[in-house]
Structure formats: structure tokens, C-alpha cells
Amino acid sequence: MHPHRSRVAAVFGTGQGSGYLLSPRLILTSAHVVGGTTADAIAIGGAGEVSCDVVWRRKDAQCDAALLMARADLLPDNAPDVFAAPLRWGEFTTLRPWDDGQTIGFPQVQRGDRNQLDTEHVTGRIKPGSSLLRGRYVLEATGTAPDSASAWSGLSGAALFAGTALVAVVDQAPIGWGHGRVEAVPVRVIADDRGFQAAVRMYGELDVVVETLDPVPDDERRDRAFETEYRAYIARRHANVETLGDTESDRIVLPLDSAFLALELARTSPRIRLDGVDPGAETDVGKRMHEAMSGRTRILLQGAAGSGKTTLMQWLAVRTAQGDLPPELSRLENRVPFVIPLRALGDMRRGPEAEQLPSALGYPAAAAQPPNWSARLFRQGRGLLLVDGIDEILREHRPRVRSWLEGFLSLYPETAVVATSRTSAIPYDWLPGYAFTTLSVLPMSPADVDRFIDRWFGAMADKPEWHWARDQVEGTGARVREQLATRPNLAQLAANPRLCTLICKTALLSGHRPPESPLSLHEAALDLLLHRRDAQRGFAATEGVHLHHSEQGLLFEALASWMVVNDQTDMGYPRARKIIRRAGPRSLRTKYTEAVLQHLVVRSGILRDVGDDSFAFEHSTFRDYFAGRAFAADGHVGFLVKNAHDPAYEDVVRMTAGHCQGRDADSLLAALVARGDREPVHRMRLHVLAASCLDYTVQVDPAVRAAVSRRVEVLMPPDDDAAADVLAEVGPMALPLLPTPDGLSADQARAVVLTACKIGGPGAVAVLERFAAFDDSVVRERVRWGRERVGSPPASAFAD
């Protein structure tokens, strides 16, 4: 029950004041009491004064409040659990007076003759209609007012309650009222401060949600209560990012605030032509996420695998649920997020209706949903759909998703939507007529990569299991940054957040220099996951079986190749058992099939259970790696070349080229070139794909390499932004082939500069400088943007 006697505190800073414990060490008080960066506090029943750090403070016309973090618990270990009862935070939305106001603190009037601190329990009527222009709540005390000139001095910082709900923090006693009232800062003002929310989560692990205390109809009260619990669940559910490791022991879990980086997004929009010819699309210069999404409520977010799309969706879900979005995203404020991972919803024969969303998305308390709660929410224009992974479902099912979204938005036209997909899986105008803006996630700039590495290793160093080696962890991070500065190929890989994570983990756990080809990097990471971890820890056999890493590899190849051939992102357990019985070691094909499958899913870190009696590869790149190894071993070049125009097969083709032995890689590249020569409609994509395979192969016949290079040269200069997007997939190899400005049209010059910007690296700088004085404002703007990308963005670019 609140207020609780043991949570009342005295605070000593530049003056003496009062406070209230939010947790064993976190104290809410008044800003003008503490003044500086440190203070002391003592709680009733505590062991004595404890030094505190000021972790948040705001003193202005609207707010006078602060948070203190004590350096030790303010209450003894044997004290009763006074924090078991949840603390309600409340506000008034009408001017109706409240007769059960109360605050407890240490005012001057209670010091007595010996000048010793003591408490005063002030009760009275809270009058929300008083001091409206000053933005304060007023407590009009009952009983006789004290006659001391500074009677209430020392009460500042005390928590003001309406019944048992915390509604304000006392900050002053207004003159002219004979000491009969005190004023307090409403907690709504405090809770709306982003710095406060960040501090209370970091230091108190608390979610502060302010609820309305005024009488409301029973239905509305139930809606609000359910929404409050649902928001808190979403914020907790998506507060961490899991990456790379065994589900039981090796998985790395990072706080979302450490893992999330506000990357650059570039808008893709249709070009205007009046002659009826399809004009294609144009790409704007990149902007930081907050700015690019500003003012928009419907966004199609496209990007490569591992580019950070899902992490961005998590961040949006958490910040929206907490009511803590930055000002640029104010059009998403006050909405309730629904995170929809499409792969988890099955074949999408019929998408979930509004009422089904909480249960369909696995909310454990969905059964307690008030009738029609979700529908009311969307009718009010307060829903936010976060639709993740359109590319992760079957192509034939994607029209069903589009149809479901179209129907949903027609029924609830004020609904906000952010949907994600790989760049090539769906067109930028996939949902015409519904006001979607297409934004592409750009690769990280060198400054982004440095910040990402610092955060990754910083988060690892803070994990208890690495405290013993903190210096080693931080030193490894510094070495990785140094290696990126001198190894352009590795720096190119690090521009992808997922691959950057692979680089960091490989460097930390192996102690070796990270490899600088995509294939070698995946081999090193899988080597850590598959057998080095178990060998180092002494795990000889798990789940009742012993599998050599080569035997595991053969099984992963069989599972992955079946998924690719059948265009699946996951697999049912019954199908997997049949594959294991056919492809597994002869001694394990019958009796131990189930144990082998469980070993692969539970222990390997390569697979993960996705529910509904199915599993999937932890990352799509792992599936593509093993499928490529299987296709290379079995010589399935014809199948890959036949499907190589499909973006879903691009990574598989590259991985296959890397795994090919002898002249098999030459045959694959030559076949890609030949098909591109025969089929103009797919020519550019096939020839670019062949060029991108060169980064994966160890050795290629010089004649084949020359043939591939000639095909890329023919594609120069790119005619438009769409061509630039495709050419950028070639990587640094394309930079020396980009032409000089002489004789180029404005469209071609724009596309050349965009290609260089997207590839990045030292080679891109020389290309940009050649176009710095080009007579086109868009070209010059892109050059400026490109220079910023290879340099250092402003500190404000990074989300906190």
C-alpha cells in the first residue's frame, strides 16, 4: 500500500528535502534540492545516510524533479519486502477535486526545539483546477496551517498521492495562502520526459505508465488496464536482441539500446514522366532513421539480409509501447504496436482479424482481452502494425499478405503500418493507393561500424560471464577496429550489421584475425558453433548421440538444400525425420533419428524451433551456406543457373560458387554469363550476380574472370537509380569501372554517384571527387552525402 513508511526518504543536497523510493536504490525527489551531481539520502528504517548519484535531473518552468541512484541499498537486507506492491502512477483529466490527497516528508516545521528531522503526514484536498497556468497540482492541507515563515521548507521532493496513486512531486509552497497549501509537479510531466524514462528503466528496471484516475465507465477502465499490461509485455518481450549462439548456453543476448543503431534510410519514389513510358524509381540521399521516417505512418522498409530491419522493428515496438518515441516520430505516438513476424503465422491463407491479433501473436494474457478491444483501438486510429519479413514467406503467399493488408487498411483507414522485406523480394510500389513510402536500409558507414563495434564489445564486457576478462574484451574490440582500417574487404563485410556481429564474435571467441571473404567468415562462425565450443567444454555427446561436426554438416546440407529447392524458410519435424533417416550416418538412421534431430535443433546453435512442430535455420545465410555446399558437392549447377534471376537464390548461388572445387566455379560463372547473354530481360542481374561471386571464390580461370569483367563494363554507366542499386551488389570491384563525368547525362551521373555511395570504402572517395563540380544539384547533393558517409556523422545521428 502506498505511501509506505519505509519508502519515505530524506535527501541532502544543496538543501534538505524529501523523496520517495522507487526501488531499493532509486529515489524520486525535487531537482532544486540536489542541485549538483551527487547527494545523500536516508530512508526510514535504513542503516543511515547513503551517498547517491544524480542520474536524471530537470529544472525548468514545467518540471522540478530528479532521480538519485544510491551507491548501496537504502534499506537493510532483513527489511520486509516493501517493493512487492506495484506503484501506480496517476493523473487527473478533469478538474474534479480529490479529497484523499496525502504526502509525507521532512518539513522544517517538524524539526522542533532540537532541530532534528521528523516526518509530517500532510493530508487534504487536491485541486487540479488550481495553478493550471503554472502546470502544477495543488494540495490544500486540512487542519491548522503552520505559522513558521519557512514551514514547508524540507518537504520539497516528497511524493504526492491521490489515495494510493502517485500523482506529483512537491516542489514549492506558494506565498499568500498562509502556508495552507503546497504545489507539486504532475508525474505526467515527469513521465513524458525521455531522459526520465531511460533512467528509470536503466537504474530501476521499471516501466512507468501513467493512468487516468478520474472516474471512467467500466468498459473503458478495462480497456485501459488491458492496454497498460499489453504495452508493458511488448516492451519486455522485445527489450533484448539475441544473436549467434546455442540456445541454452552460447546465445549472446544484448540489450536493445546497445544493439540498436539509427542507421541511414533512403527513400525510393517513382519518377514522373508524361509520355506514358515507365519512368522507374529514383532514390533520395540517405537520412538518419528518425528524419527519414518523420511525418510518415505507412512505410515499406527494404534492405539486404542482416541489414538491421528486424532490430529496427523491435525498437519501434518497444519505444511505441513505452510512449517514448523521439519528436520526429510523433505521428506514431499514442499508438499500440502489434509485431507480426509473418513466418510465424504459417501460410497466411487468411490473415488475422483485429480481434485475433493478441492471441495470434502469442500474447500470454490474450484470453483476458476485453470484447472488441483491438477493433476499438484500430477504429480510433491508434493501432500500429509492424509486419516483419514479407520475403520470408512463400512467393505464392505474398499476394495473400497484400490482400490481407489491403482489407485491413480499408476497414481501419487510420492504421499505421511498417512492413519489412528484402530489397528484391517485392517491388517498391507493392501496395499502391495506400500511401506507403518505401525506405531502403543503407549499409553502415565507417563511423557507424565503429560505433556498432564499440557498443557490441561494451555490452559483452558488461555481461557477468565476461567480467573476469573485461580488459581482454575491450582490447579485442580495439583490434577489430584497427583491422578494419587496413583491410578494405573486411570493412566491406562489416557494413552489414549481421556480418559485423559475426566478425566481432569470431574475433572474441577464437582470438584470431577475422577472415575477409564472406564465405570464410561464415565458415569461421559455423566452426565456432558446431564443434569448437563443445570440444572446448568437453561435451562428447548430447541428446544421447555423438555427432562429428562433419556428420552434422552433411545433415545441415540435406535440410538446407530441401528448403531451397522447395522454396521454404522452415521445415516440419516429420519431413526432417525422413531426411535424416535418408542422409544421416548409417548407425543413427533408425533408432536414433529423433535424438539426432533434437541434437541439431537444441545443441547446434544453427537451427531453432519456431513452434507449430517446425524449425528453421537461425539465420537465412546459414541455410544458404549449407545449401550452397550441398549444390556444389552434387554438381547442381543447372538448377541454380535456371533460378539465378530470382533474388531468393542470389545468396545460394554465391555460396555455391565459393564451395565449388576445381573448374566447377568456372562452369557456374560461365553459365551465368551465357544465360545473361541470351536473356536481355535478366541480363543485368545475372551478370552482376556473376561478378559478385568473385568475392566468394578462391580461384577462377583468368579467361572466365575477364569475361565477367567485360560484362560488367558493358553495364557502365548505369542509366538510372535502379541500375545503380543492382551494380552496387558487385561491391568494390565495380568502383574502378565507374566512368568519369565526361559525356554523361544528369541521370547517368546521379546513378554513378549513387553506386559509389552505396559501395563505400576508400575507392568510392575518388569517384565522388570526380563529380564534385558536376552541373546538377542532385549530383552535388549526393556527393555531399557520400562524403559524409565515408567520414564521421554528427553525434546526434545515433539513437539513445
C-alpha positions, -999 to 999 in steps of 0.1 A, spaced: 0 0 0 13 35 -8 26 56 6 48 32 25 67 44 56 99 26 46 100 42 12 99 78 25 134 93 24 152 125 35 175 140 8 205 162 15 220 181 -15 223 219 -18 195 219 6 175 194 27 144 179 11 124 147 9 120 118 -16 103 85 -23 120 52 -31 110 37 -65 134 7 -59 159 -3 -32 183 23 -46 163 47 -69 148 78 -53 124 103 -68 129 139 -55 130 175 -64 157 190 -87 162 221 -67 170 201 -36 200 182 -51 214 209 -74 247 192 -83 257 157 -94 257 140 -60 236 140 -28 230 119 3 198 102 14 184 82 43 153 61 44 131 55 74 143 22 89 175 24 69 211 19 81 220 56 77 230 81 51 240 67 17 258 86 -10 238 89 -42 245 100 -78 221 122 -97 212 101 -128 185 124 -141 175 160 -133 152 185 -149 147 220 -136 126 244 -158 93 262 -157 73 230 -163 94 205 -142 113 204 -110 123 167 -104 153 144 -101 163 108 -98 190 97 -74 208 63 -76 222 53 -42 255 36 -41 242 10 -17 207 -3 -7 189 22 15 172 -5 35 188 -34 53 188 -69 38 164 -81 65 139 -54 59 104 -66 48 99 -66 10 84 -31 8 87 -31 -30 64 -60 -36 33 -38 -41 34 -21 -75 34 16 -75 6 32 -95 13 65 -114 -18 86 -120 -31 118 -135 -63 138 -135 -81 145 -167 -109 165 -152 -110 194 -127 -129 174 -100 -112 179 -66 -99 149 -48 -104 147 -10 -78 119 -3 -46 138 -11 -16 130 11 22 135 12 48 125 37 81 143 41 106 161 64 95 198 66 112 225 87 81 228 109 87 193 123 123 199 135 113 210 169 135 227 195 164 203 190 164 208 152 161 171 145 144 157 114 110 142 117 81 134 93 49 152 87 19 135 71 1 162 52 -34 154 41 -60 174 23 -78 181 -10 -60 180 -43 -74 208 -66 -65 201 -102 -81 234 -113 -57 255 -93 -24 267 -108 -33 255 -143 -11 281 -160 19 271 -138 12 235 -146 10 223 -110 -13 203 -88 -23 220 -55 -27 202 -22 -49 223 1 -40 210 36 -66 202 62 -62 214 98 -44 245 111 -16 258 89 18 262 105 28 298 112 66 295 107 80 316 79 95 286 62 72 259 75 72 236 45 109 240 37 123 205 35 91 190 21 102 196 -15 107 163 -33 80 145 -13 57 122 -33 21 135 -35 -5 107 -36 -42 107 -45 -53 78 -25 -26 52 -32 -16 66 -67 15 87 -71 4 119 -89 30 146 -83 63 156 -66 61 185 -42 83 215 -52 71 247 -35 46 264 -11 30 294 -28 30 327 -10 -2 344 0 -20 314 13 -8 314 49 11 281 44 -22 263 38 -12 247 5 17 232 -14 22 229 -52 36 198 -69 48 188 -104 24 163 -120 40 129 -128 26 131 -163 52 159 -170 80 138 -155 70 106 -172 68 123 -206 105 132 -203 126 107 -224 156 111 -201 135 102 -171 121 71 -189 156 60 -199 170 65 -164 141 47 -146 145 17 -169 183 16 -167 186 21 -129 153 8 -116 143 -17 -143 108 -1 -141 82 7 -167 64 39 -157 29 42 -172 6 70 -160 -31 61 -158 -61 83 -156 -76 84 -121 -108 102 -129 -140 81 -129 -144 63 -162 -170 38 -174 -162 2 -165 -156 -8 -202 -132 20 -207 -114 12 -174 -110 -24 -185 -97 -13 -219 -71 9 -203 -60 -17 -178 -56 -43 -206 -37 -18 -228 -13 -10 -199 -5 -46 -193 -1 -53 -230 22 -24 -236 44 -35 -207 45 -70 -221 56 -57 -256 83 -36 -240 97 -65 -220 93 -91 -248 113 -71 -273 138 -54 -249 167 -77 -259 183 -88 -292 195 -124 -294 223 -132 -318 245 -161 -327 249 -190 -303 235 -220 -286 200 -215 -273 210 -229 -239 244 -215 -232 262 -196 -260 235 -173 -273 245 -137 -270 217 -115 -256 222 -78 -259 200 -50 -245 181 -34 -274 196 0 -265 231 -15 -271 222 -34 -303 202 -7 -320 218 19 -342 198 45 -360 211 37 -395 206 57 -427 175 51 -448 170 63 -484 136 70 -499 127 53 -532 99 71 -551 85 69 -587 98 93 -612 73 114 -631 70 110 -669 43 124 -691 48 102 -722 34 71 -707 67 53 -705 75 36 -672 100 60 -657 113 37 -629 122 49 -595 145 75 -580 165 72 -548 169 102 -524 200 107 -504 201 89 -472 189 103 -439 191 91 -404 162 68 -394 143 94 -373 145 120 -401 137 96 -429 106 83 -411 94 117 -398 58 125 -406 50 91 -421 26 65 -409 30 38 -436 64 26 -446 78 -3 -466 113 -9 -453 136 -28 -476 171 -40 -471 195 -68 -475 196 -98 -452 211 -88 -419 208 -51 -426 190 -44 -393 153 -43 -404 141 -66 -376 161 -48 -349 145 -15 -361 111 -31 -358 119 -42 -322 130 -7 -314 98 8 -328 77 -18 -308 95 -10 -275 96 28 -279 59 29 -290 48 7 -262 66 28 -237 53 61 -252 90 71 -257 93 79 -294 115 108 -305 97 140 -316 104 132 -353 81 101 -350 53 120 -333 27 106 -358 33 72 -343 28 85 -307 0 71 -286 -4 40 -308 -4 4 -296 21 -18 -315 14 -53 -329 45 -71 -340 37 -96 -368 65 -119 -378 49 -133 -409 70 -165 -409 54 -175 -376 18 -171 -389 20 -201 -413 8 -200 -448 -14 -168 -444 -44 -183 -461 -64 -158 -441 -47 -131 -421 -57 -124 -385 -86 -100 -379 -81 -72 -355 -97 -91 -326 -75 -121 -332 -42 -102 -331 -33 -106 -294 -38 -144 -295 -24 -149 -330 8 -131 -319 12 -152 -288 3 -127 -261 0 -149 -230 -29 -129 -215 -48 -127 -247 -78 -145 -231 -83 -115 -208 -88 -92 -237 -120 -71 -233 -145 -79 -260 -137 -59 -292 -107 -42 -276 -85 -45 -307 -112 -34 -331 -120 -3 -310 -83 5 -309 -80 4 -347 -112 23 -352 -98 50 -330 -67 52 -353 -44 41 -325 -31 8 -340 4 2 -354 11 -29 -374 48 -39 -376 47 -66 -403 82 -82 -404 96 -104 -431 74 -104 -463 103 -120 -481 104 -149 -455 71 -164 -467 65 -183 -499 62 -162 -531 27 -176 -538 16 -165 -503 28 -129 -506 -3 -118 -526 -24 -131 -496 -5 -108 -473 -10 -79 -496 -47 -87 -498 -50 -90 -461 -33 -56 -456 -55 -40 -482 -86 -53 -465 -74 -43 -430 -65 -8 -441 -98 -4 -459 -117 -14 -427 -94 7 -404 -81 35 -426 -62 53 -398 -40 23 -391 -2 29 -392 20 2 -408 57 -5 -411 65 -36 -432 99 -51 -440 112 -72 -468 145 -79 -486 151 -54 -514 144 -76 -544 115 -97 -529 87 -72 -537 86 -40 -558 88 -6 -542 52 1 -552 39 -32 -538 8 -15 -521 -2 13 -545 -30 35 -533 -24 32 -496 2 60 -492 32 38 -484 67 53 -485 95 29 -495 127 34 -475 158 13 -481 182 5 -452 217 15 -463 249 -2 -453 266 12 -422 292 39 -428 327 36 -413 316 57 -383 285 35 -379 307 4 -379 330 18 -353 300 27 -331 285 -7 -336 317 -25 -326 321 -3 -295 285 -10 -284 288 -47 -291 320 -52 -271 309 -28 -244 277 -49 -239 298 -81 -238 322 -66 -213 292 -57 -191 279 -93 -191 287 -111 -158 303 -141 -176 329 -117 -191 337 -95 -162 368 -115 -154 382 -107 -189 368 -71 -193 402 -58 -205 405 -86 -230 371 -80 -244 377 -42 -248 411 -48 -263 396 -72 -288 372 -46 -299 400 -21 -304 420 -46 -325 389 -53 -347 386 -16 -355 423 -14 -363 420 -44 -387 390 -28 -405 410 3 -411 437 -17 -430 416 -45 -446 391 -30 -471 375 -63 -479 368 -70 -442 355 -34 -438 331 -40 -467 316 -70 -449 314 -51 -416 290 -26 -432 263 -52 -427 252 -54 -391 248 -92 -391 282 -98 -407 297 -72 -383 283 -93 -355 299 -124 -370 332 -105 -372 330 -94 -336 321 -128 -322 346 -147 -343 374 -123 -331 363 -126 -294 358 -163 -292 386 -175 -315 413 -150 -307 422 -149 -344 421 -123 -371 386 -124 -387 387 -137 -423 379 -112 -450 358 -131 -475 321 -137 -469 325 -175 -473 354 -177 -449 337 -155 -423 307 -178 -423 330 -209 -421 347 -194 -391 314 -186 -373 299 -220 -380 332 -237 -369 327 -220 -335 291 -230 -333 294 -266 -345 323 -283 -329 349 -260 -313 325 -249 -285 316 -285 -275 353 -297 -278 365 -269 -256 338 -275 -230 342 -313 -230 308 -322 -245 314 -355 -262 278 -365 -267 245 -348 -261 209 -358 -266 222 -394 -263 242 -393 -296 277 -385 -307 279 -365 -339 312 -354 -355 310 -319 -369 314 -333 -405 284 -356 -399 264 -326 -386 274 -307 -417 260 -334 -440 227 -333 -422 225 -295 -424 233 -297 -461 204 -321 -467 179 -300 -447 191 -267 -463 190 -280 -499 155 -293 -494 143 -260 -481 159 -241 -510 146 -264 -537 111 -263 -522 112 -226 -515 107 -230 -478 121 -210 -449 112 -236 -422 106 -273 -421 82 -296 -402 97 -322 -379 81 -351 -398 98 -341 -430 131 -336 -412 130 -371 -397 126 -386 -432 156 -366 -445 178 -376 -415 169 -413 -420 180 -410 -456 210 -387 -453 223 -394 -417 251 -418 -406 240 -454 -412 244 -463 -375 219 -435 -365 193 -437 -392 167 -457 -374 169 -459 -336 184 -425 -330 167 -404 -356 147 -384 -331 178 -379 -309 198 -367 -338 171 -342 -348 169 -329 -312 207 -326 -310 207 -304 -342 179 -281 -330 188 -279 -293 225 -280 -292 240 -268 -325 230 -231 -325 224 -234 -363 187 -243 -360 159 -231 -338 124 -242 -330 98 -219 -344 67 -236 -330 39 -254 -347 61 -285 -349 86 -268 -372 121 -254 -371 142 -231 -392 178 -221 -396 189 -195 -371 198 -172 -400 189 -174 -436 225 -170 -445 233 -203 -427 207 -221 -447 221 -206 -479 257 -216 -469 248 -253 -463 226 -254 -494 254 -240 -515 278 -266 -501 253 -293 -510 248 -280 -545 285 -276 -551 291 -312 -539 263 -326 -561 270 -305 -591 235 -289 -593 248 -260 -614 219 -263 -639 193 -259 -613 209 -228 -598 215 -211 -632 179 -217 -641 167 -199 -610 195 -174 -606 174 -145 -618 152 -149 -587 165 -127 -559 158 -155 -534 185 -176 -550 213 -150 -551 230 -158 -518 227 -195 -526 245 -190 -559 273 -170 -543 278 -196 -516 278 -224 -542 304 -206 -562 326 -203 -530 322 -241 -523 329 -252 -558 361 -272 -563 384 -272 -593 368 -259 -625 332 -262 -611 333 -225 -602 344 -216 -637 315 -236 -651 290 -219 -628 302 -184 -637 304 -191 -674 268 -205 -673 256 -173 -656 273 -151 -682 259 -172 -710 223 -171 -698 226 -134 -693 238 -130 -729 208 -150 -741 181 -133 -720 181 -95 -721 153 -92 -695 176 -108 -669 209 -98 -683 219 -71 -658 210 -91 -627 227 -123 -639 259 -106 -650 261 -86 -617 255 -118 -598 284 -135 -616 306 -106 -607 296 -107 -571 305 -144 -569 342 -135 -575 344 -123 -539 334 -158 -528 357 -179 -550 393 -188 -542 405 -194 -577 389 -185 -611 402 -191 -645 416 -158 -658 396 -161 -690 363 -165 -670 372 -136 -648 379 -115 -678 346 -125 -694 327 -115 -662 346 -82 -660 337 -74 -696 300 -79 -689 301 -55 -660 320 -29 -681 292 -31 -707 267 -21 -679 286 12 -675 274 38 -670 243 29 -651 213 47 -666 192 52 -635 189 46 -598 175 11 -602 206 1 -622 228 17 -595 211 -4 -569 219 -36 -588 255 -26 -597 263 -18 -560 258 -55 -553 291 -61 -573 310 -44 -545 344 -27 -547 352 -45 -580 328 -21 -597 344 11 -585 373 12 -609 349 6 -638 327 36 -630 332 63 -657 343 99 -654 317 127 -657 327 134 -693 297 129 -717 273 116 -690 237 128 -688 224 140 -654 206 107 -648 237 87 -655 259 109 -633 234 106 -605 234 68 -609 272 66 -609 275 87 -577 247 66 -561 266 34 -569 298 47 -553 279 59 -522 263 25 -517 295 6 -522 315 30 -500 351 25 -489 383 43 -500 377 36 -536 344 54 -535 360 86 -524 379 91 -556 347 85 -576 329 111 -556 356 137 -560 354 134 -598 317 145 -597 320 173 -570 316 201 -596 291 184 -619 264 208 -632 234 191 -615 222 199 -580 211 163 -573 246 150 -582 263 175 -560 239 167 -531 247 130 -535 284 138 -535 280 157 -502 260 128 -488 286 103 -499 314 123 -483 295 123 -450 291 85 -452 328 78 -456 335 104 -429 320 109 -394 283 117 -390 273 141 -362 269 127 -327 231 133 -329 229 107 -356 229 79 -331 197 69 -312 199 67 -274 
